């Protein structure tokens, strides 16, 4: 029985996550510890623990940060109310919001200024959704489930647009939008696709791999929306079982019973070292033959936030 691993590419860090993590690292290098970060900089246990060890302090709200201190906003973005609250406390802020999330914020502001109702497809309570909806709370209706579609009341069905959280499953979003359009035939599509390239690419790769495997293991944290979606997509596209783990130590030997091919991928906020640890764990159990399945190449890079860039330049770094 030949045992093998199908390793998805692309996987792991996207440009927005890389930018956010590097922002915290460079801020610690430049200003020294502590540097405060509102919420988890990205949704990954290992990344947060590593940055905490270096002197980053993660807080839930701005009122936990000492007056005048330095605060970084996470990759998921924040509402204008959070910016205002940071200004009241004289906090020196660095905004590490992913530029693709910022794009959706701009869309909300634009359509709210034209008095549209906005149907935001996303998960209630998720930081990105809270930040995006906070740009125009009176205009935005969050659609989390198909059931939410029935309960919406809008002012004018002819002035209605849908937008989405950037880290959703493409298939899931299409299904929700189909329901929305049945209820609101004049619903307008967004000017561009909101689901980010990295989320889509990782899902496309796992769709290619899942039918060829009995088991898929996704490295990622439970609060990472795009990682959770990868597990769902794997099952939907043919894997008998799919599991989400933070670390290789969480993988279980019984998952491998009767399995000849394992698919491996990781969410967009996962460092590659954690995937390597899982591949080592699999190799020790006879799954040493690794084939990389490449769905697409990624070359996008984002510059670090301008506030930090300016200080680094001034310091000659």
FENZINOR-V182719 format. One record per residue. N is the residue number from 1. PHI is phi in degrees with one decimal (none if undefined). PSI is psi in radians with two decimals (none if undefined). BURIAL is I if it has 16 or more other ideal C-beta (glycine too) atoms within 10 Angstrom, else O. Layout:
n=N phi=PHI psi=PSI burial=BURIAL
n=N phi=PHI psi=PSI burial=BURIAL
This chain:
n=1 phi=none psi=1.98 burial=O
n=2 phi=-79.2 psi=2.22 burial=O
n=3 phi=-106.6 psi=2.35 burial=I
n=4 phi=-146.3 psi=2.86 burial=I
n=5 phi=-116.9 psi=2.30 burial=I
n=6 phi=-101.8 psi=2.00 burial=I
n=7 phi=-101.7 psi=2.10 burial=I
n=8 phi=-74.4 psi=2.45 burial=I
n=9 phi=-138.9 psi=2.29 burial=I
n=10 phi=-77.2 psi=2.83 burial=I
n=11 phi=-151.7 psi=3.01 burial=I
n=12 phi=68.3 psi=-2.72 burial=I
n=13 phi=-45.5 psi=2.28 burial=I
n=14 phi=-98.0 psi=3.05 burial=I
n=15 phi=-62.4 psi=-0.67 burial=I
n=16 phi=-68.1 psi=-0.68 burial=I
n=17 phi=-68.5 psi=-0.80 burial=I
n=18 phi=-56.3 psi=-0.80 burial=I
n=19 phi=-61.1 psi=-0.76 burial=I
n=20 phi=-66.9 psi=-0.77 burial=I
n=21 phi=-66.7 psi=-0.78 burial=I
n=22 phi=-61.9 psi=-0.61 burial=O
n=23 phi=-59.4 psi=-0.81 burial=I
n=24 phi=-66.8 psi=-0.74 burial=I
n=25 phi=-61.8 psi=-0.80 burial=I
n=26 phi=-69.4 psi=-0.61 burial=I
n=27 phi=-64.4 psi=-0.71 burial=I
n=28 phi=-65.3 psi=-0.71 burial=I
n=29 phi=-62.2 psi=-0.75 burial=O
n=30 phi=-79.7 psi=-0.84 burial=O
n=31 phi=-97.3 psi=-0.29 burial=I
n=32 phi=79.9 psi=2.88 burial=O
n=33 phi=-79.3 psi=2.68 burial=O
n=34 phi=-88.5 psi=2.65 burial=I
n=35 phi=-118.2 psi=2.26 burial=I
n=36 phi=-88.9 psi=2.54 burial=I
n=37 phi=-131.0 psi=2.23 burial=I
n=38 phi=-81.4 psi=2.15 burial=I
n=39 phi=63.4 psi=-3.11 burial=I
n=40 phi=-71.0 psi=2.32 burial=I
n=41 phi=-57.1 psi=-0.72 burial=I
n=42 phi=-141.7 psi=2.80 burial=I
n=43 phi=-83.9 psi=1.32 burial=I
n=44 phi=-150.9 psi=2.17 burial=I
n=45 phi=-57.2 psi=-0.83 burial=I
n=46 phi=-64.1 psi=-0.77 burial=I
n=47 phi=-61.9 psi=-0.80 burial=I
n=48 phi=-62.8 psi=-0.80 burial=I
n=49 phi=-62.6 psi=-0.70 burial=O
n=50 phi=-64.5 psi=-0.75 burial=I
n=51 phi=-71.4 psi=-0.62 burial=I
n=52 phi=-60.4 psi=-0.71 burial=O
n=53 phi=-62.8 psi=-0.45 burial=O
n=54 phi=-89.1 psi=-0.14 burial=O
n=55 phi=116.1 psi=0.16 burial=O
n=56 phi=-79.8 psi=2.42 burial=I
n=57 phi=-115.8 psi=2.07 burial=I
n=58 phi=-92.7 psi=2.27 burial=I
n=59 phi=-126.7 psi=2.82 burial=O
n=60 phi=-86.6 psi=-0.65 burial=O
n=61 phi=-137.8 psi=2.85 burial=O
n=62 phi=-65.4 psi=-0.47 burial=I
n=63 phi=-72.5 psi=-0.09 burial=O
n=64 phi=-88.3 psi=-0.09 burial=O
n=65 phi=-98.7 psi=2.29 burial=I
n=66 phi=-57.9 psi=2.50 burial=O
n=67 phi=-52.2 psi=2.38 burial=O
n=68 phi=80.1 psi=-0.04 burial=O
n=69 phi=-78.1 psi=3.09 burial=I
n=70 phi=-98.9 psi=2.30 burial=I
n=71 phi=-131.6 psi=2.30 burial=I
n=72 phi=-105.5 psi=2.30 burial=I
n=73 phi=-86.6 psi=2.43 burial=I
n=74 phi=-70.2 psi=3.00 burial=I
n=75 phi=-63.1 psi=-0.33 burial=I
n=76 phi=-81.1 psi=-0.22 burial=I
n=77 phi=88.2 psi=2.78 burial=I
n=78 phi=-134.9 psi=2.84 burial=I
n=79 phi=-83.3 psi=2.88 burial=I
n=80 phi=-57.6 psi=-0.54 burial=O
n=81 phi=-62.6 psi=-0.63 burial=O
n=82 phi=-70.7 psi=-0.73 burial=I
n=83 phi=-58.4 psi=-0.77 burial=I
n=84 phi=-64.2 psi=-0.74 burial=O
n=85 phi=-65.7 psi=-0.63 burial=I
n=86 phi=-66.7 psi=-0.68 burial=I
n=87 phi=-64.6 psi=-0.69 burial=O
n=88 phi=-60.8 psi=-0.58 burial=O
n=89 phi=-92.1 psi=0.16 burial=O
n=90 phi=55.9 psi=0.65 burial=O
n=91 phi=-80.6 psi=2.48 burial=I
n=92 phi=-87.2 psi=1.85 burial=O
n=93 phi=-99.8 psi=2.57 burial=I
n=94 phi=-125.1 psi=2.17 burial=I
n=95 phi=-98.7 psi=1.84 burial=I
n=96 phi=-96.5 psi=0.36 burial=I
n=97 phi=-55.8 psi=2.34 burial=I
n=98 phi=-58.6 psi=2.31 burial=I
n=99 phi=-56.5 psi=-0.48 burial=O
n=100 phi=-73.5 psi=-0.52 burial=I
n=101 phi=-73.1 psi=-0.73 burial=I
n=102 phi=-56.5 psi=-0.67 burial=O
n=103 phi=-57.7 psi=-0.74 burial=I
n=104 phi=-67.9 psi=-0.66 burial=I
n=105 phi=-57.7 psi=-0.78 burial=I
n=106 phi=-62.3 psi=-0.68 burial=O
n=107 phi=-62.9 psi=-0.74 burial=I
n=108 phi=-60.9 psi=-0.81 burial=I
n=109 phi=-62.0 psi=-0.75 burial=O
n=110 phi=-62.9 psi=-0.86 burial=O
n=111 phi=-73.3 psi=-0.53 burial=I
n=112 phi=-67.6 psi=-0.65 burial=I
n=113 phi=-66.8 psi=-0.42 burial=O
n=114 phi=-94.4 psi=0.18 burial=O
n=115 phi=66.8 psi=0.59 burial=O
n=116 phi=-83.6 psi=2.65 burial=I
n=117 phi=-85.2 psi=2.45 burial=I
n=118 phi=-118.7 psi=2.15 burial=I
n=119 phi=-96.9 psi=1.88 burial=I
n=120 phi=-97.2 psi=1.90 burial=I
n=121 phi=-80.1 psi=2.07 burial=I
n=122 phi=177.8 psi=3.12 burial=I
n=123 phi=-93.1 psi=2.12 burial=I
n=124 phi=-58.8 psi=2.37 burial=O
n=125 phi=89.5 psi=-0.26 burial=O
n=126 phi=-70.8 psi=2.43 burial=I
n=127 phi=-56.8 psi=-0.70 burial=I
n=128 phi=-63.1 psi=-0.75 burial=I
n=129 phi=-65.8 psi=-0.72 burial=I
n=130 phi=-62.5 psi=-0.75 burial=I
n=131 phi=-65.5 psi=-0.76 burial=I
n=132 phi=-67.0 psi=-0.83 burial=I
n=133 phi=-62.8 psi=-0.54 burial=I
n=134 phi=-67.7 psi=-0.21 burial=I
n=135 phi=-69.1 psi=-0.49 burial=I
n=136 phi=-158.1 psi=1.22 burial=I
n=137 phi=-57.3 psi=-0.53 burial=O
n=138 phi=-73.2 psi=-0.36 burial=O
n=139 phi=-103.1 psi=-0.34 burial=I
n=140 phi=-96.8 psi=2.31 burial=I
n=141 phi=-117.1 psi=2.14 burial=I
n=142 phi=-86.9 psi=2.22 burial=I
n=143 phi=-108.5 psi=1.82 burial=I
n=144 phi=-95.0 psi=-0.70 burial=I
n=145 phi=-129.9 psi=2.90 burial=O
n=146 phi=-58.4 psi=-0.60 burial=O
n=147 phi=-62.0 psi=-0.54 burial=O
n=148 phi=-63.9 psi=-0.44 burial=I
n=149 phi=-59.6 psi=-0.70 burial=I
n=150 phi=-68.5 psi=-0.49 burial=O
n=151 phi=-90.2 psi=0.03 burial=O
n=152 phi=-79.2 psi=2.43 burial=O
n=153 phi=-123.0 psi=2.11 burial=O
n=154 phi=-116.4 psi=2.81 burial=I
n=155 phi=-77.9 psi=-0.71 burial=O
n=156 phi=-145.2 psi=1.95 burial=O
n=157 phi=-65.8 psi=-0.23 burial=O
n=158 phi=-92.8 psi=-0.11 burial=O
n=159 phi=-120.8 psi=1.27 burial=I
n=160 phi=-143.2 psi=2.24 burial=I
n=161 phi=-132.5 psi=2.63 burial=I
n=162 phi=-109.7 psi=2.53 burial=I
n=163 phi=-132.6 psi=2.99 burial=I
n=164 phi=-143.5 psi=2.75 burial=I
n=165 phi=-58.7 psi=2.55 burial=I
n=166 phi=-76.9 psi=-0.30 burial=I
n=167 phi=-110.0 psi=0.42 burial=I
n=168 phi=-81.5 psi=2.94 burial=I
n=169 phi=-73.9 psi=2.31 burial=I
n=170 phi=-57.9 psi=-0.80 burial=I
n=171 phi=-63.2 psi=-0.75 burial=O
n=172 phi=-62.4 psi=-0.72 burial=I
n=173 phi=-64.7 psi=-0.76 burial=I
n=174 phi=-59.4 psi=-0.73 burial=O
n=175 phi=-63.7 psi=-0.74 burial=O
n=176 phi=-65.8 psi=-0.76 burial=I
n=177 phi=-64.6 psi=-0.64 burial=I
n=178 phi=-59.0 psi=-0.76 burial=O
n=179 phi=-64.5 psi=-0.73 burial=I
n=180 phi=-61.0 psi=-0.70 burial=I
n=181 phi=-72.7 psi=-0.47 burial=O
n=182 phi=-65.5 psi=-0.69 burial=O
n=183 phi=-80.2 psi=-0.66 burial=O
n=184 phi=-123.5 psi=1.52 burial=I
n=185 phi=-60.4 psi=-0.41 burial=O
n=186 phi=-92.3 psi=0.14 burial=O
n=187 phi=-57.5 psi=2.28 burial=I
n=188 phi=-92.4 psi=2.47 burial=O
n=189 phi=-78.5 psi=2.70 burial=O
n=190 phi=-63.8 psi=2.71 burial=I
n=191 phi=-62.9 psi=-0.45 burial=O
n=192 phi=-148.9 psi=2.91 burial=O
n=193 phi=-68.6 psi=2.23 burial=O
n=194 phi=-85.1 psi=-0.56 burial=I
n=195 phi=-65.0 psi=2.24 burial=I
n=196 phi=-72.6 psi=2.69 burial=I
n=197 phi=-55.6 psi=-0.67 burial=I
n=198 phi=-69.9 psi=-0.72 burial=I
n=199 phi=-60.5 psi=-0.82 burial=I
n=200 phi=-63.0 psi=-0.82 burial=I
n=201 phi=-60.9 psi=-0.71 burial=I
n=202 phi=-68.0 psi=-0.60 burial=I
n=203 phi=-71.1 psi=-0.69 burial=I
n=204 phi=-61.6 psi=-0.74 burial=O
n=205 phi=-63.3 psi=-0.75 burial=I
n=206 phi=-72.7 psi=-0.49 burial=I
n=207 phi=-64.9 psi=-0.59 burial=I
n=208 phi=-71.7 psi=-0.64 burial=I
n=209 phi=-82.4 psi=-0.75 burial=I
n=210 phi=-51.2 psi=-0.78 burial=I
n=211 phi=-65.3 psi=-0.30 burial=O
n=212 phi=-97.4 psi=0.10 burial=O
n=213 phi=-126.7 psi=2.82 burial=I
n=214 phi=-98.0 psi=-0.40 burial=I
n=215 phi=-140.9 psi=2.37 burial=I
n=216 phi=-121.9 psi=2.31 burial=I
n=217 phi=-114.9 psi=2.15 burial=I
n=218 phi=-106.1 psi=2.19 burial=I
n=219 phi=-88.7 psi=2.16 burial=I
n=220 phi=170.4 psi=2.93 burial=I
n=221 phi=-96.7 psi=2.70 burial=I
n=222 phi=-66.1 psi=-0.42 burial=O
n=223 phi=-90.3 psi=0.10 burial=O
n=224 phi=-91.2 psi=1.88 burial=I
n=225 phi=-57.3 psi=-0.78 burial=I
n=226 phi=-69.1 psi=-0.53 burial=I
n=227 phi=-69.9 psi=-0.77 burial=I
n=228 phi=-60.2 psi=-0.70 burial=I
n=229 phi=-62.1 psi=-0.63 burial=I
n=230 phi=-61.7 psi=-0.67 burial=I
n=231 phi=-62.6 psi=-0.80 burial=I
n=232 phi=-62.9 psi=-0.76 burial=I
n=233 phi=-64.0 psi=-0.71 burial=I
n=234 phi=-59.0 psi=-0.79 burial=I
n=235 phi=-67.2 psi=-0.71 burial=O
n=236 phi=-64.3 psi=-0.55 burial=O
n=237 phi=-101.8 psi=0.31 burial=I
n=238 phi=123.1 psi=-0.21 burial=O
n=239 phi=-70.7 psi=2.37 burial=I
n=240 phi=-64.7 psi=-0.72 burial=O
n=241 phi=-137.6 psi=2.61 burial=O
n=242 phi=-146.1 psi=2.39 burial=I
n=243 phi=-131.9 psi=2.65 burial=I
n=244 phi=-111.2 psi=2.20 burial=I
n=245 phi=-132.9 psi=2.62 burial=I
n=246 phi=-84.1 psi=-0.70 burial=I
n=247 phi=-134.1 psi=2.69 burial=O
n=248 phi=-56.8 psi=-0.58 burial=I
n=249 phi=-61.3 psi=-0.31 burial=O
n=250 phi=-86.1 psi=-0.20 burial=O
n=251 phi=-70.2 psi=2.59 burial=I
n=252 phi=-117.5 psi=2.41 burial=O
n=253 phi=-58.9 psi=-0.63 burial=O
n=254 phi=-65.0 psi=-0.37 burial=O
n=255 phi=-61.0 psi=-0.48 burial=I
n=256 phi=-87.9 psi=-0.06 burial=I
n=257 phi=-62.9 psi=2.17 burial=O
n=258 phi=73.5 psi=0.17 burial=O
n=259 phi=-99.2 psi=2.33 burial=I
n=260 phi=-109.5 psi=-0.46 burial=O
n=261 phi=-132.2 psi=2.20 burial=I
n=262 phi=-113.4 psi=2.29 burial=I
n=263 phi=-93.2 psi=2.41 burial=I
n=264 phi=-129.5 psi=2.33 burial=I
n=265 phi=-150.2 psi=3.13 burial=I
n=266 phi=-147.3 psi=2.64 burial=I
n=267 phi=-68.3 psi=2.96 burial=I
n=268 phi=-72.7 psi=-0.09 burial=I
n=269 phi=-114.8 psi=0.42 burial=I
n=270 phi=-109.1 psi=2.16 burial=I
n=271 phi=-69.6 psi=2.58 burial=I
n=272 phi=-63.1 psi=-0.47 burial=O
n=273 phi=-56.9 psi=-0.58 burial=O
n=274 phi=-71.9 psi=-0.56 burial=I
n=275 phi=-70.0 psi=-0.72 burial=I
n=276 phi=-60.4 psi=-0.71 burial=O
n=277 phi=-60.3 psi=-0.71 burial=I
n=278 phi=-67.8 psi=-0.71 burial=I
n=279 phi=-62.6 psi=-0.63 burial=I
n=280 phi=-65.1 psi=-0.79 burial=O
n=281 phi=-58.9 psi=-0.76 burial=I
n=282 phi=-67.5 psi=-0.72 burial=I
n=283 phi=-60.6 psi=-0.68 burial=O
n=284 phi=-63.5 psi=-0.32 burial=O
n=285 phi=-108.6 psi=0.36 burial=O
n=286 phi=94.9 psi=-0.02 burial=O
n=287 phi=-100.5 psi=1.11 burial=I
n=288 phi=-92.8 psi=-0.25 burial=O
n=289 phi=-84.8 psi=1.90 burial=O
n=290 phi=-113.9 psi=2.15 burial=O
n=291 phi=-112.3 psi=2.16 burial=O
n=292 phi=-84.1 psi=2.24 burial=O
n=293 phi=-108.5 psi=1.91 burial=I
n=294 phi=-98.8 psi=2.03 burial=O
n=295 phi=-84.4 psi=-0.66 burial=I
n=296 phi=-164.7 psi=2.86 burial=O
n=297 phi=-99.7 psi=2.53 burial=O
n=298 phi=-119.1 psi=2.30 burial=O
n=299 phi=-130.2 psi=0.10 burial=O
n=300 phi=-73.7 psi=2.39 burial=O
n=301 phi=-132.1 psi=2.52 burial=O
n=302 phi=-114.5 psi=2.41 burial=I
n=303 phi=-69.2 psi=2.64 burial=O
n=304 phi=-68.3 psi=2.79 burial=I
n=305 phi=-55.4 psi=2.50 burial=I
n=306 phi=-60.1 psi=-0.58 burial=O
n=307 phi=-60.2 psi=-0.75 burial=I
n=308 phi=-75.0 psi=-0.68 burial=I
n=309 phi=-56.8 psi=-0.75 burial=O
n=310 phi=-62.6 psi=-0.77 burial=O
n=311 phi=-68.6 psi=-0.63 burial=I
n=312 phi=-65.4 psi=-0.71 burial=O
n=313 phi=-63.4 psi=-0.78 burial=O
n=314 phi=-61.3 psi=-0.57 burial=O
n=315 phi=-87.0 psi=0.01 burial=O
n=316 phi=72.6 psi=0.50 burial=O
n=317 phi=-110.9 psi=none burial=O
